[in-house]
Amino acid sequence: MTRQESQSKTERNKRKVLIVDDHPVVRDGLTSLINHEDDLYVCGQTGQAHQALGLITELKPDVVIVDITLGDSDGIELTKDIKARHAKLPVIVLSMHDESIYAERVLHAGARAYLMKDAISDKIITAIRTVLSGEIYVSDTMAKKLLRKLAGNHVDAIKSPINNLTDREFEVFRWIGQGYKSSKIAKRMHLSVKTVETYCARIKEKLDLANAAELLQYAIKWASTTDKV
């Protein structure tokens, strides 16, 4: 048996992980961490959402790790697409974003785990094994918050109007906060400018904002205190 054949046989006994992140350094770091494990290996990686769907079909991974901010899409929308096509395939979402804002949206989209990028080195392997066992993985803090909500305890805080936005509206709002114009948002989200403007109108209504200037100011202020790309 050649060395290559031996390696292939060894990999067949491991669970396969696909990484979708538009930062090569992050992909390489994750690959190094995962490939050190006896029971896991990275079968593929990409920085593009549209390529990810093809790789899932081709490589048949056991779990997919998705960044919430991708160059050609949004991690929440990609998670929905994955679950629509591969309902049983577990998805782990990684992000620099505050989990109190994003974790519930990600779980509602069908992901099985939400992990802050600053905790990757300590938590990613545990998260992978947790979702592969059929369980959900979030931080202890987030788990307690979700349990309190399930129990009907709303002591955490007054609900933010941001929570009333749909995932698509929230994505548009987030890009506005990063200083993007409607035309650029439309290009990133593969939508028409008219559709983006419709989302903006709905956002203004839900946030009780009078005009585009107020929306821009509100979004930038929100992004400066809560959002990181």
GUKOLDO-197401 format. One line per 4 residues: number of its first residue (from 1); their letters; for each residue x, y, z of N, C-alpha, C. Coordinates in Angstrom, 2 decimals, always signed. Each point is the difference from the previous one (the first is absolute). Layout:
BEGIN
NUM = A = X Y Z X Y Z X Y Z ~ ...
//
This chain:
BEGIN
1 = MTRQ = +0.84 -1.20 +0.00 -0.84 +1.20 +0.00 +0.88 +1.25 +0.00 ~ -0.28 +0.94 -0.91 +0.79 +1.22 -0.07 -0.38 +0.93 +1.14 ~ +0.85 +1.02 +0.21 -0.27 +0.97 +1.06 -1.31 +0.74 -0.28 ~ -0.26 +0.32 -1.28 -1.22 +0.71 -0.37 -1.23 -0.86 +0.27
5 = ESQS = +0.09 -1.31 -0.34 -1.12 -0.90 +0.25 -0.26 -0.16 +1.49 ~ +1.08 -0.05 +0.79 -0.13 -0.11 +1.45 -0.67 +1.23 +0.58 ~ +0.38 +1.18 -0.51 -0.59 +1.25 +0.47 -1.49 +0.05 -0.34 ~ -0.35 -0.43 -1.23 -1.40 +0.01 -0.42 -0.84 -0.92 +0.88
9 = KTER = +0.55 -1.18 +0.34 -0.71 -0.93 +0.86 -0.22 +0.59 +1.38 ~ +1.02 +0.70 +0.51 -0.11 +0.64 +1.31 -1.08 +1.07 -0.02 ~ -0.04 +0.81 -1.06 -0.98 +1.06 -0.11 -1.42 -0.53 -0.09 ~ -0.17 -1.18 -0.60 -1.34 -0.58 -0.12 -0.58 -0.34 +1.37
13 = NKRK = +0.84 -0.17 +0.98 -0.46 -0.32 +1.35 -0.26 +1.25 +0.83 ~ +0.19 +1.18 -0.58 -0.20 +1.25 +0.71 -1.26 +0.71 -0.49 ~ -0.54 +0.90 +0.83 -1.15 +0.82 -0.40 +0.51 +1.19 -0.79 ~ -0.72 +0.32 -1.09 +0.45 +1.03 -0.93 -0.59 +1.37 +0.33
17 = VLIV = +0.87 +1.02 -0.06 -0.39 +1.37 +0.30 +0.25 +0.89 -1.21 ~ -1.00 +0.78 -0.39 +0.15 +0.99 -1.07 +0.01 +1.38 +0.62 ~ +0.97 +0.84 -0.39 +0.12 +1.36 +0.55 -0.38 +1.02 -1.05 ~ -0.91 +0.93 +0.36 -0.41 +1.08 -0.89 +0.28 +1.32 +0.70
21 = DDHP = +1.09 +0.65 -0.37 +0.42 +1.26 +0.62 +0.82 +0.77 -1.02 ~ -0.27 +1.29 -0.17 +0.70 +0.75 -1.04 +1.34 +0.57 +0.45 ~ +0.47 -0.44 +1.17 +1.33 +0.40 +0.46 +0.94 -1.22 -0.04 ~ +0.96 -0.03 -0.94 +0.91 -1.15 -0.12 +0.73 -0.35 +1.30
25 = VVRD = +0.37 +1.02 +0.77 +0.72 -0.25 +1.26 -0.88 -0.77 +0.97 ~ -1.29 +0.36 +0.06 -0.93 -0.70 +0.89 -0.18 -1.44 -0.47 ~ -0.16 -0.19 -1.32 -0.17 -1.36 -0.53 +1.21 -0.86 +0.31 ~ +1.20 +0.56 -0.19 +1.23 -0.75 +0.27 +0.12 -0.34 +1.48
29 = GLTS = -0.36 +0.96 +0.85 +0.08 -0.24 +1.44 -0.96 -1.09 +0.45 ~ -1.22 +0.04 -0.53 -0.98 -1.03 +0.34 +0.44 -1.37 -0.50 ~ +0.53 -0.02 -1.23 +0.46 -1.26 -0.57 +1.09 -0.63 +0.85 ~ +0.93 +0.83 +0.46 +1.09 -0.50 +0.84 -0.54 -0.57 +1.31
33 = LINH = -0.94 +0.71 +0.64 -0.58 -0.48 +1.26 -0.75 -1.32 -0.19 ~ -0.82 -0.05 -1.03 -0.86 -1.17 -0.21 +0.81 -1.22 -0.43 ~ +0.97 +0.22 -0.88 +0.78 -1.13 -0.51 +0.94 -0.63 +1.03 ~ +0.14 +0.65 +1.14 +0.80 -0.58 +1.08 -0.79 -1.03 +0.80
37 = EDDL = -1.32 -0.05 -0.24 -0.84 -0.93 +0.74 -0.02 -1.37 -0.67 ~ -0.09 -1.05 +0.80 +0.02 -1.36 -0.52 -1.28 -0.38 -0.73 ~ -1.10 +0.69 +0.31 -1.30 -0.41 -0.55 -0.59 +0.99 -1.01 ~ +0.76 +1.07 -0.33 -0.52 +1.03 -0.89 +1.02 +0.39 -1.05
41 = YVCG = -0.47 +0.44 -1.17 +0.91 +0.62 -0.97 -0.78 +0.92 -0.92 ~ +0.67 +1.03 -0.50 -0.61 +0.97 -0.90 +0.04 -0.57 -1.42 ~ -1.18 -0.24 -0.55 -0.07 -0.59 -1.34 +0.00 +1.05 -1.09 ~ -0.26 +1.28 +0.38 +0.00 +1.07 -1.00 -0.22 +1.34 +0.65
45 = QTGQ = +0.28 +1.05 -0.75 -0.20 +1.36 +0.51 -0.24 +0.95 -1.15 ~ -0.73 +1.08 +0.27 -0.29 +1.01 -1.00 -0.36 +1.30 +0.68 ~ +0.11 +1.09 -0.72 -0.41 +1.30 +0.52 -1.28 +0.51 -0.62 ~ -0.62 -0.83 -0.87 -1.18 +0.43 -0.75 -1.20 -0.88 +0.30
49 = AHQA = -1.14 +0.63 +0.23 -1.22 -0.75 +0.33 -0.44 -0.89 -1.15 ~ +0.05 +0.52 -1.24 -0.49 -0.80 -1.12 +0.88 -1.23 -0.23 ~ +1.29 +0.12 +0.29 +0.89 -1.15 -0.10 -0.27 -1.00 +1.12 ~ -0.39 +0.49 +1.15 -0.26 -0.87 +1.14 -1.09 -1.01 -0.30
53 = LGLI = -1.07 +0.44 -0.63 -1.11 -0.91 -0.30 +0.44 -1.11 -0.94 ~ +0.86 +0.34 -0.97 +0.52 -1.02 -0.91 +0.92 -0.97 +0.70 ~ +0.85 +0.53 +0.91 +0.92 -0.86 +0.73 -0.73 -0.96 +0.95 ~ -1.10 +0.46 +0.55 -0.78 -0.88 +0.87 -0.50 -1.22 -0.78
57 = TELK = -0.51 +0.27 -1.20 -0.48 -1.09 -0.85 +1.14 -0.94 -0.41 ~ +1.16 +0.61 -0.31 +1.14 -0.78 -0.48 +0.71 -0.76 +1.11 ~ +0.25 +0.66 +1.13 +0.83 -0.59 +1.06 -0.78 -0.72 +1.09 ~ -1.28 +0.32 +0.10 -0.87 -0.62 +1.02 +0.60 +0.09 +1.41
61 = PDVV = +0.24 +1.22 +0.50 +0.56 +0.17 +1.34 -1.00 -0.43 +1.08 ~ +0.52 -0.26 +1.19 -0.85 -0.34 +1.13 -0.46 +1.24 +0.76 ~ +0.74 +1.09 -0.16 -0.34 +1.26 +0.65 +0.60 +1.15 -0.82 ~ -0.69 +1.14 +0.00 +0.48 +1.18 -0.72 +0.19 +1.15 +0.97
65 = IVDI = +1.14 +0.67 -0.09 +0.28 +1.19 +0.81 -0.14 +1.22 -0.91 ~ -0.85 +0.94 +0.38 -0.33 +1.15 -0.85 +0.28 +1.30 +0.73 ~ +0.69 +0.92 -0.67 +0.18 +1.35 +0.54 -1.29 +0.78 -0.28 ~ -0.40 +0.85 +0.93 -1.25 +0.73 -0.18 +0.12 +1.10 -1.05
69 = TLGD = +1.22 +0.50 -0.25 +0.21 +1.03 -1.01 +0.87 -0.55 -1.11 ~ -0.58 -0.17 -1.18 +0.71 -0.54 -1.14 +0.05 +1.03 -1.12 ~ +0.98 -0.14 -0.87 +0.17 +0.97 -1.07 -1.16 +0.07 -0.97 ~ -0.66 -1.15 -0.24 -1.06 -0.03 -0.99 -1.36 -0.34 +0.59
73 = SDGI = -0.10 -0.02 +1.32 -1.27 -0.36 +0.61 +0.02 +0.33 +1.48 ~ -0.97 -0.54 +0.70 -0.14 +0.17 +1.44 -0.10 -1.39 +0.61 ~ +0.68 -0.23 +1.11 +0.03 -1.31 +0.59 -1.37 -0.53 +0.41 ~ -0.90 +0.89 +0.38 -1.34 -0.42 +0.38 -0.74 -0.55 -1.22
77 = ELTK = +0.09 +0.73 -1.12 -0.67 -0.45 -1.22 +0.62 -1.30 -0.52 ~ +1.33 -0.12 +0.09 +0.65 -1.23 -0.43 -0.45 -1.17 +0.87 ~ -0.12 +0.23 +1.29 -0.48 -1.06 +0.90 -1.39 -0.46 -0.41 ~ -0.87 +0.94 -0.33 -1.36 -0.36 -0.44 +0.06 -0.83 -1.28
81 = DIKA = +0.87 +0.41 -0.93 +0.14 -0.74 -1.26 +0.50 -1.42 +0.24 ~ +0.99 -0.11 +0.90 +0.54 -1.33 +0.31 -1.09 -0.89 +0.60 ~ -0.75 +0.54 +0.96 -1.02 -0.80 +0.67 -1.14 -0.37 -0.94 ~ -0.28 +0.87 -0.97 -1.05 -0.30 -0.97 +0.39 -1.17 -0.90
85 = RHAK = +1.29 -0.11 -0.29 +0.48 -1.05 -0.90 +0.51 -1.24 +0.74 ~ +0.50 +0.22 +1.22 +0.59 -1.10 +0.77 -0.48 +0.13 +1.45 ~ -1.23 -0.38 +0.24 -0.66 +0.27 +1.28 +0.74 -0.56 +1.21 ~ +0.67 -1.14 -0.16 +0.65 -0.65 +1.13 +1.46 +0.42 +0.20
89 = LPVI = +0.52 +0.82 -0.89 +1.40 +0.42 +0.09 +0.16 +1.11 +1.04 ~ +0.75 -0.24 +1.08 +0.16 +1.04 +1.03 +0.91 +1.14 -0.46 ~ -0.39 +1.22 +0.36 +0.75 +1.20 -0.35 +0.44 +0.71 +1.27 ~ +1.27 +0.37 +0.04 +0.54 +0.81 +1.09 +0.30 +1.37 -0.56
93 = VLSM = -0.51 +1.05 +0.62 +0.26 +1.36 -0.47 +1.05 +0.66 +0.89 ~ +1.03 +0.53 -0.63 +1.05 +0.76 +0.69 -0.19 +1.48 -0.28 ~ +0.33 +0.84 +0.96 -0.17 +1.43 -0.23 +0.77 +0.83 +1.01 ~ +0.31 +1.23 -0.44 +0.56 +0.99 +0.91 -1.13 +0.79 +0.67
97 = HDES = -1.23 -0.25 -0.44 -1.13 +0.78 +0.47 -0.49 -0.45 +1.37 ~ -0.58 +0.93 +0.73 -0.53 -0.25 +1.34 -1.05 -1.10 -0.05 ~ +0.18 -1.05 +0.78 -0.92 -1.13 -0.03 -1.40 +0.38 +0.47 ~ -0.12 +1.02 +0.85 -1.32 +0.39 +0.48 -0.86 +0.55 -1.13
101 = IYAE = +0.64 +0.45 -1.08 -0.72 +0.55 -1.13 -0.25 -1.06 -1.07 ~ +0.96 -0.88 -0.21 -0.04 -0.91 -1.13 -0.36 -1.45 +0.31 ~ +0.29 -0.46 +1.19 -0.14 -1.44 +0.28 -1.40 -0.53 -0.26 ~ -1.03 +0.70 +0.47 -1.36 -0.48 -0.21 -0.37 -0.02 -1.47
105 = RVLH = +0.43 +1.01 -0.75 -0.30 +0.03 -1.44 +0.65 -1.21 -0.69 ~ +1.23 -0.27 +0.38 +0.74 -1.11 -0.59 -0.68 -1.33 +0.30 ~ -0.44 -0.20 +1.24 -0.65 -1.24 +0.38 -1.36 -0.15 -0.70 ~ -0.72 +1.10 -0.12 -1.28 -0.03 -0.72 +0.21 -0.34 -1.47
109 = AGAR = +1.14 +0.39 -0.54 +0.30 -0.30 -1.40 +0.34 -1.46 -0.22 ~ +0.27 -0.71 +1.09 +0.27 -1.44 -0.11 +1.37 -0.43 +0.45 ~ +0.85 +0.94 +0.41 +1.34 -0.37 +0.49 -0.12 -0.77 +1.31 ~ +1.01 -0.81 +0.28 +0.02 -0.78 +1.24 +0.96 +0.59 +1.04
113 = AYLM = +0.77 +1.01 -0.41 +0.95 +0.61 +0.94 +0.35 +1.41 -0.45 ~ +0.29 +0.84 +0.98 +0.47 +1.36 -0.25 +1.22 +0.22 +0.88 ~ +1.09 +0.40 -0.63 +1.26 +0.12 +0.73 +0.71 +1.29 -0.36 ~ +0.37 +0.77 +1.01 +0.76 +1.23 -0.22 +1.41 -0.35 -0.46
117 = KDAI = +0.53 +0.76 -0.95 +1.31 -0.32 -0.55 +1.12 +0.13 +1.03 ~ -0.20 +0.82 +1.00 +1.06 +0.14 +1.01 +0.07 -1.22 +0.92 ~ -0.96 -0.94 -0.19 +0.02 -1.22 +0.81 +0.30 -1.24 -0.84 ~ +0.40 +0.22 -1.26 +0.21 -1.13 -0.92 +0.98 -1.03 +0.55
121 = SDKI = +1.17 +0.46 +0.39 +1.06 -0.95 +0.39 -0.40 -0.88 +1.17 ~ -0.83 +0.53 +0.90 -0.38 -0.76 +1.19 -1.27 -0.83 -0.19 ~ -0.88 +0.45 -0.89 -1.35 -0.57 -0.03 -0.39 -0.73 -1.28 ~ +0.72 +0.21 -1.11 -0.48 -0.51 -1.29 -0.12 -1.53 -0.02
125 = ITAI = +0.97 -0.69 +0.56 -0.04 -1.47 -0.02 -1.19 -0.51 +0.82 ~ -0.21 +0.62 +1.16 -1.15 -0.37 +0.83 -1.31 +0.27 -0.74 ~ -0.06 +1.14 -0.69 -1.21 +0.35 -0.76 -0.26 -1.02 -1.10 ~ +1.05 -0.38 -0.73 -0.15 -0.98 -1.09 -0.53 -1.33 +0.55
129 = RTVL = +0.61 -0.49 +1.05 -0.41 -1.30 +0.55 -1.41 +0.08 +0.59 ~ -0.35 +1.16 +0.54 -1.34 +0.17 +0.57 -1.07 -0.10 -1.08 ~ +0.19 +0.71 -1.10 -1.03 -0.04 -1.07 -0.01 -1.35 -0.71 ~ +1.16 -0.64 -0.11 +0.04 -1.33 -0.62 -0.75 -1.04 +0.85
133 = SGEI = -0.11 +0.26 +1.30 -0.73 -0.90 +0.89 -1.50 +0.31 +0.01 ~ -0.39 +1.03 -0.79 -1.42 +0.35 -0.09 -0.45 +1.09 +0.94 ~ +0.93 +0.61 +0.73 -0.34 +1.03 +0.96 +0.27 +1.40 -0.56 ~ -0.44 +1.02 +0.73 +0.22 +1.40 -0.36 +1.11 +0.57 +0.88
137 = YVSD = +0.86 +0.83 -0.61 +1.09 +0.60 +0.76 -0.09 +1.52 -0.04 ~ -0.08 +0.62 +1.17 +0.14 +1.44 +0.17 +0.78 +0.22 +1.29 ~ +0.42 +1.22 +0.24 +0.73 +0.29 +1.23 -0.91 -0.20 +1.22 ~ +0.59 -0.16 +1.16 -0.78 -0.16 +1.23 -0.91 +1.20 +0.23
141 = TMAK = +0.51 +1.20 -0.28 -0.78 +1.22 +0.19 -1.22 +0.01 -0.91 ~ +0.21 -0.37 -1.26 -1.10 -0.01 -0.95 -1.00 -1.10 +0.33 ~ +0.49 -1.14 +0.45 -0.89 -1.10 +0.37 -0.93 +0.41 +1.14 ~ +0.53 +0.70 +0.99 -0.82 +0.47 +1.12 -1.04 +1.01 -0.47
145 = KLLR = +0.40 +0.87 -0.92 -0.94 +1.00 -0.53 -1.15 -0.67 -0.73 ~ +0.32 -1.00 -0.82 -1.03 -0.70 -0.76 -0.94 -0.78 +0.92 ~ +0.56 -0.58 +1.06 -0.83 -0.74 +0.95 -0.92 +0.94 +0.77 ~ +0.50 +1.19 +0.36 -0.85 +0.98 +0.69 -1.15 +0.44 -0.91
149 = KLAG = +0.33 +0.19 -1.28 -1.03 +0.41 -0.96 -1.04 -1.09 -0.16 ~ +0.47 -1.25 -0.08 -0.91 -1.13 -0.15 -0.93 -0.13 +1.21 ~ +0.55 +0.35 +1.18 -0.78 -0.09 +1.23 -0.91 +1.21 +0.21 ~ +0.07 +0.94 -0.92 -0.86 +1.18 +0.09 +0.55 +1.09 +0.87
153 = NHVD = +1.30 -0.06 +0.31 +0.62 +1.03 +0.83 +0.59 +1.07 -0.92 ~ -0.60 +1.16 -0.03 +0.44 +1.06 -0.91 +0.77 +1.11 +0.75 ~ +0.68 -0.40 +1.05 +0.74 +0.97 +0.80 +1.21 +0.54 -0.75 ~ +0.52 -0.76 -0.99 +1.25 +0.34 -0.67 +0.07 +1.46 -0.43
157 = AIKS = -1.03 +0.45 -0.70 +0.03 +1.37 -0.50 -1.29 +0.30 -0.74 ~ -0.24 +1.29 -0.22 -1.09 +0.39 -0.87 +0.38 -0.41 -1.41 ~ -0.92 -0.61 -0.70 +0.30 -0.51 -1.33 +0.39 +1.13 -0.94 ~ +1.12 -0.17 -0.66 +0.46 +1.01 -0.95 -0.86 -0.02 -1.25
161 = PINN = -0.32 +1.16 -0.57 -0.77 +0.02 -1.26 +0.75 -0.69 -1.14 ~ +1.32 -0.13 +0.12 +0.79 -0.69 -1.01 -0.47 -1.46 -0.13 ~ -0.46 -0.57 +1.11 -0.45 -1.39 -0.02 -1.26 -0.20 -0.83 ~ -0.70 +1.09 -0.32 -1.21 -0.10 -0.81 +0.30 -0.10 -1.49
165 = LTDR = +1.26 +0.24 -0.37 +0.37 -0.08 -1.41 +0.11 -1.45 -0.44 ~ -0.43 -0.27 -1.23 +0.23 -1.34 -0.56 +1.50 -0.16 -0.27 ~ +0.42 -1.21 -0.31 +1.43 -0.23 -0.26 +0.49 +0.85 -1.17 ~ -0.80 +0.10 -1.05 +0.40 +0.79 -1.17 +0.05 +1.49 +0.35
169 = EFEV = -0.98 +0.49 +0.72 -0.01 +1.39 +0.43 +1.19 +0.28 +0.90 ~ +0.28 -0.93 +0.88 +1.13 +0.15 +0.92 +1.32 +0.06 -0.76 ~ +0.13 -0.82 -1.05 +1.22 +0.01 -0.80 +0.18 +1.35 -0.69 ~ -1.09 +0.53 -0.58 +0.06 +1.32 -0.65 +0.38 +1.06 +1.03
173 = FRWI = -0.65 -0.05 +1.16 +0.29 +0.96 +1.06 +1.46 -0.03 +0.41 ~ +0.55 -1.21 +0.10 +1.40 -0.15 +0.41 +0.95 +0.62 -1.04 ~ -0.31 -0.21 -1.28 +0.87 +0.58 -1.04 -0.13 +1.52 -0.05 ~ -1.19 +0.52 +0.28 -0.17 +1.46 +0.09 +0.91 +0.53 +1.10
177 = GQGY = +0.04 -0.71 +1.11 +0.84 +0.41 +1.13 +1.48 -0.02 -0.32 ~ +0.39 -0.80 -1.02 +1.39 -0.03 -0.44 +0.29 +1.04 -1.07 ~ -1.01 +0.84 -0.32 +0.20 +1.09 -0.96 -0.29 -0.35 -1.45 ~ -0.65 -1.15 -0.24 -0.28 -0.42 -1.37 -1.22 +0.71 -0.55
181 = KSSK = +0.07 +0.41 -1.28 -1.13 +0.58 -0.72 -0.91 -1.13 -0.49 ~ -1.22 +0.37 -0.38 -0.98 -0.99 -0.46 +0.52 -0.83 -1.17 ~ +0.71 +0.65 -0.92 +0.50 -0.70 -1.18 +1.03 -1.07 +0.37 ~ +0.86 +0.32 +0.97 +1.02 -0.95 +0.42 -0.61 -1.13 +0.82
185 = IAKR = -0.99 +0.34 +0.82 -0.70 -1.03 +0.78 -0.70 -0.96 -0.96 ~ -0.63 +0.56 -1.03 -0.70 -0.83 -0.98 +0.96 -0.98 -0.67 ~ +1.19 +0.48 -0.33 +0.99 -0.86 -0.65 +0.46 -1.11 +0.92 ~ +0.25 +0.33 +1.26 +0.46 -1.00 +0.98 -1.05 -1.06 +0.25
189 = MHLS = -1.27 +0.43 +0.04 -1.08 -0.91 +0.35 -0.69 -0.63 -1.21 ~ +0.50 +0.35 -1.20 -0.56 -0.52 -1.25 -1.48 +0.35 -0.12 ~ -0.29 +1.27 +0.29 -1.36 +0.52 -0.09 -0.03 +1.22 -0.91 ~ -1.18 +0.42 -0.38 -0.12 +1.25 -0.75 +0.05 +1.17 +0.98
193 = VKTV = +0.39 +1.16 -0.49 +0.03 +1.20 +0.85 -1.40 +0.29 +0.53 ~ -1.01 -0.22 -0.84 -1.38 +0.24 +0.41 -0.39 -0.88 +1.19 ~ +0.44 -1.25 -0.02 -0.30 -0.91 +1.11 +0.68 +0.46 +1.28 ~ +1.26 +0.44 -0.11 +0.71 +0.51 +1.17 -0.71 +1.22 +0.56
197 = ETYC = -0.46 +0.88 -0.89 -0.71 +1.20 +0.45 -1.32 -0.36 +0.68 ~ -0.62 -1.08 -0.45 -1.23 -0.47 +0.66 +0.32 -0.47 +1.40 ~ +1.12 -0.73 +0.15 +0.43 -0.42 +1.34 +0.27 +1.21 +0.88 ~ +0.65 +1.00 -0.57 +0.30 +1.22 +0.77 -1.27 +0.66 +0.51
201 = ARIK = -1.03 +0.03 -0.85 -1.27 +0.61 +0.39 -0.62 -0.78 +1.17 ~ +0.08 -1.32 -0.06 -0.55 -0.82 +1.08 +0.79 +0.19 +1.29 ~ +1.32 +0.12 -0.14 +0.85 +0.21 +1.18 -0.34 +1.33 +0.67 ~ -0.14 +1.04 -0.80 -0.35 +1.32 +0.56 -1.33 -0.06 +0.75
205 = EKLD = -0.95 -0.73 -0.57 -1.31 -0.11 +0.65 +0.11 -0.75 +1.32 ~ +0.73 -1.10 +0.02 +0.12 -0.81 +1.21 +0.80 +0.70 +1.09 ~ +0.98 +0.82 -0.42 +0.83 +0.70 +0.98 -0.51 +1.42 +0.30 ~ -1.14 +0.33 -0.63 -0.63 +1.31 +0.21 +0.96 +1.15 -0.36
209 = LANA = +0.58 -0.11 -1.18 +0.94 +1.01 -0.49 -0.65 +0.76 -1.15 ~ +0.22 +1.31 -0.04 -0.73 +0.85 -0.94 +0.53 -0.05 -1.42 ~ +1.32 -0.15 -0.15 +0.56 +0.10 -1.34 +1.32 -0.78 -0.09 ~ +0.62 +0.04 -1.19 +1.24 -0.74 -0.25 +1.14 +0.50 +0.86
213 = AELL = +0.03 +1.31 +0.27 +1.07 +0.57 +0.81 -0.06 -0.55 +1.43 ~ -1.21 -0.09 +0.55 -0.15 -0.54 +1.35 +0.38 -1.49 +0.03 ~ -0.37 -0.72 -1.06 +0.36 -1.41 -0.09 +1.51 -0.17 -0.04 ~ +0.67 +0.79 -0.80 +1.46 -0.08 -0.10 +0.65 +0.30 +1.34
217 = QYAI = -0.45 +1.05 +0.66 +0.57 +0.38 +1.30 -0.22 -1.11 +1.04 ~ -1.20 -0.55 +0.03 -0.35 -1.05 +0.95 +0.85 -1.24 -0.25 ~ +0.12 -0.38 -1.28 +0.74 -1.22 -0.35 +1.48 +0.14 +0.31 ~ +0.58 +1.15 -0.30 +1.42 +0.22 +0.26 +0.28 -0.02 +1.51
221 = KWAS = -0.88 +0.63 +0.76 +0.17 +0.00 +1.46 -0.09 -1.42 +0.54 ~ -0.98 -0.76 -0.50 -0.15 -1.40 +0.45 +1.22 -0.82 -0.37 ~ +0.46 +0.15 -1.22 +1.17 -0.78 -0.47 +1.25 +0.34 +0.79 ~ +0.17 +1.26 +0.37 +1.22 +0.41 +0.71 +0.09 -0.58 +1.40
225 = TTDK = -1.14 -0.40 +0.56 +0.02 -0.52 +1.36 -0.22 -1.50 +0.09 ~ -0.54 -0.60 -1.07 -0.33 -1.42 +0.10 +0.53 -0.88 -1.10 ~ +0.33 +0.54 -1.17 +0.28 -0.83 -1.15 +1.47 +0.10 -0.42 ~ +0.55 -1.14 -0.40 +1.35 -0.06 -0.53 -0.02 -0.88 -1.24
229 = V = +0.63 +0.43 -1.07 +0.05 -0.80 -1.22 +1.36 -0.61 -0.13
//
